[in-house]
Amino acid sequence: MRQHMLNGWLVAALVALVYLLGITAYLEVTKDLPRVACMRDLKAVGKTAGRVQSCSTACCDTTAPSA
């Protein structure tokens, strides 16, 4: 009986760990998405391709700074 209860707690802990890792990964990906889009395509934010600007001036000042 005690072994069955310990196995249940172990499964619950593993499910909680997977859930927390998934939430953390989701938040990191959504936080990094604007930077990746900026590096990928400068036209995506409405800037012309003829203007030579760095990513931080062309794209990243249109998004809120991540503190």
C-alpha positions, 0 to 999 in steps of 0.5 A: 500500500505504501509503495502504491502511494509513493508511486502516485506521488512520484508520478504527480511530481513528474507531471508537475515538472513537465508542466513547469518546463513546458510553461517556461519554454513557452514563455521564453519562445514568446519573449524571443519571437520579436528579436528572431523576426527582426533578425530574419526579415527587416521588411517585416516591420515596414522598413525599406530594404534600401536603408542600412540600419542595425537590427536594434534601430530598425526593428527593436525600437518598435517593440517594447524593451524587455527588462 
